[in-house]
């Protein structure tokens, strides 16, 4: 049987032993919290497919403007704008026949009048690209929005404004989804108030 003296001695010894067990585990926890993240926690590298798309888009900045009338492919379908308009902020290309499709190149900065400019997506990363499309009047209008972060490719030029307020221009645009618009155009001055019913005409 333990004496009162021995019992009092055993209590501090047991507490000290338990502390020795707790301290290493606490140190281990602190070490794990300060450890560097594993490789699996890092951001994934861009895929080869994404890199190829970016290269395809960017290639347009070094190419000559095509001589054909403005046109292309949007969403895998032919795009032949029947209206091209300019205002102080943007150039708008719109097709209504057999399919509604509108491409807006918004400069995100006013210039009155919008003319006598030339740039590529390398020299000017401000423009936003908006694409609106619908296949039929009963279908929804699908909107897509691209910024320089999406790595579109753009080569753009506008000449001097003509007496009738039209502005000749050239455009080469490539989007990450494979859509493209390229060619020559004469943009008419857009009215102050634009009503777009987004209708598909025969």
C-alpha positions in Angstrom: 0.0 0.0 0.0 1.4 3.4 -0.9 2.0 5.9 1.8 0.6 9.4 1.6 4.1 10.6 0.8 4.5 8.2 -2.2 1.0 9.2 -3.5 1.9 12.9 -3.5 5.1 12.1 -5.4 3.4 10.0 -8.0 0.9 12.8 -9.1 3.6 15.3 -10.3 5.4 12.4 -12.0 2.3 11.3 -13.9 1.6 14.9 -15.0 5.1 15.4 -16.3 4.9 12.1 -18.2 1.6 13.2 -19.8 3.1 16.5 -20.8 6.0 14.7 -22.6 3.4 12.8 -24.6 1.4 16.0 -25.6 4.3 18.2 -26.5 5.7 16.1 -29.5 2.2 15.8 -31.0 1.7 19.6 -30.7 5.0 20.2 -32.4 4.1 17.8 -35.1 0.8 19.7 -35.7 2.6 23.1 -35.8 5.1 21.7 -38.3 2.3 20.4 -40.6 0.6 23.7 -40.5 3.7 25.5 -41.7 4.6 23.0 -44.3 4.6 23.9 -48.0 1.6 22.9 -50.1 1.9 19.7 -52.0 2.2 19.6 -55.8 -1.5 18.6 -56.0 -2.5 21.9 -54.4 -0.9 24.0 -57.1 -2.8 25.5 -60.0 -3.0 23.2 -63.0 -0.9 23.9 -66.0 -2.8 25.1 -69.1 -3.6 22.2 -71.5 -1.9 21.8 -74.8 -5.3 22.3 -76.5 -5.8 25.7 -74.7 -2.3 26.7 -75.7 -3.0 25.8 -79.3 -6.2 27.9 -79.3 -4.4 30.9 -77.9 -1.7 30.6 -80.5 -4.3 30.3 -83.3 -6.0 33.5 -82.0 -2.8 35.4 -81.6 -1.5 34.5 -85.1 -4.0 37.0 -86.6 -2.1 40.0 -85.4 0.8 39.3 -87.7 -1.3 38.6 -90.8 -2.4 40.9 -93.6 -6.1 41.9 -93.7 -8.0 39.8 -96.3 -9.4 41.7 -99.3 -12.8 40.1 -99.1 -16.0 41.7 -97.8 -16.4 41.2 -94.1 -17.7 37.8 -93.0 -16.7 34.6 -91.2 -18.0 31.9 -88.9 -19.6 32.4 -85.5 -20.5 29.4 -83.4 -19.7 27.0 -86.3 -22.2 28.7 -88.7 -21.6 31.2 -91.5 -21.7 34.9 -90.5 -22.5 37.4 -93.2 -23.4 40.8 -91.7 -25.9 42.9 -93.6 -25.4 45.9 -91.3 -22.1 47.5 -90.0 -22.4 50.5 -87.8 -20.1 52.7 -85.8 -20.7 55.0 -82.8 -18.2 56.7 -80.5 -17.6 53.5 -78.5 -17.9 50.6 -80.9 -18.3 48.9 -84.2 -21.3 46.6 -84.6 -21.7 43.9 -87.2 -25.2 42.4 -87.5 -26.8 39.6 -89.6 -30.5 39.1 -89.5 -31.2 37.0 -92.6 -31.9 33.3 -91.8 -30.1 33.8 -88.5 -29.7 36.6 -86.0 -26.0 37.2 -85.1 -24.4 40.3 -83.8 -20.7 41.0 -83.0 -19.8 44.2 -81.1 -16.3 45.4 -80.7 -16.5 47.8 -77.8 -13.5 50.1 -77.4 -14.5 50.8 -73.8 -13.5 54.4 -74.4 -15.2 57.2 -76.4 -13.7 58.7 -79.5 -15.7 61.2 -81.5 -15.7 60.4 -84.3 -14.5 56.8 -84.2 -11.9 56.8 -87.1 -8.2 57.0 -88.0 -7.2 54.3 -85.6 -5.2 51.0 -86.0 -4.2 48.5 -83.4 -3.9 44.8 -82.5 -4.8 42.9 -79.3 -1.1 43.1 -78.5 -0.9 46.9 -78.5 -4.4 47.5 -77.1 -6.0 45.1 -74.5 -8.9 47.4 -73.7 -11.6 46.2 -76.2 -14.4 43.9 -75.1 -16.0 41.6 -77.7 -19.7 40.8 -77.4 -21.4 38.1 -79.5 -25.2 37.6 -79.6 -26.9 34.9 -81.6 -30.2 33.0 -82.1 -31.3 30.5 -84.7 -35.0 31.3 -84.8 -37.4 33.9 -83.5 -38.7 31.4 -80.9 -35.3 30.5 -79.6 -33.3 32.4 -76.9 -30.6 34.9 -77.6 -27.3 33.5 -76.5 -24.7 36.1 -75.4 -21.0 35.6 -75.1 -18.5 38.1 -73.7 -14.7 38.2 -74.2 -12.0 40.3 -72.7 -8.2 40.3 -73.2 -8.0 37.7 -70.4 -9.7 35.3 -72.8 -6.8 35.7 -75.2 -8.8 36.6 -78.3 -6.9 37.8 -81.4 -7.7 41.1 -83.0 -6.3 43.3 -85.7 -8.3 46.4 -86.4 -8.1 49.6 -88.5 -10.4 52.5 -89.4 -9.7 55.1 -92.0 -10.9 58.7 -92.1 -14.6 59.5 -92.0 -16.3 60.2 -95.4 -18.7 63.0 -96.2 -21.6 60.7 -95.8 -20.4 59.8 -92.2 -19.4 56.3 -93.2 -16.0 55.0 -92.1 -14.1 52.4 -94.1 -12.3 49.7 -92.1 -10.6 46.4 -91.9 -11.0 43.7 -89.3 -9.5 40.3 -88.4 -10.9 38.8 -85.2 -10.4 35.3 -83.8 -12.2 34.0 -80.7 -11.2 31.1 -78.4 -14.2 29.0 -79.5 -13.0 28.9 -83.1 -15.2 31.7 -84.4 -13.7 34.3 -86.7 -14.6 37.5 -88.6 -12.4 39.1 -91.2 -12.5 41.4 -94.2 -13.2 44.9 -95.3 -16.3 47.0 -94.5 -17.8 50.4 -94.6 -19.5 51.2 -91.3 -22.4 53.7 -91.4 -23.0 56.0 -88.5 -25.4 54.5 -86.0 -28.5 56.5 -85.0 -28.5 58.0 -81.5 -31.2 55.6 -80.4 -30.8 52.0 -81.7 -33.7 49.6 -81.6 -32.7 46.0 -82.1 -35.6 43.6 -82.1 -33.1 40.7 -82.5 -35.4 39.1 -85.1 -34.5 36.5 -87.7 -35.7 37.4 -91.2 -36.3 35.1 -94.2 
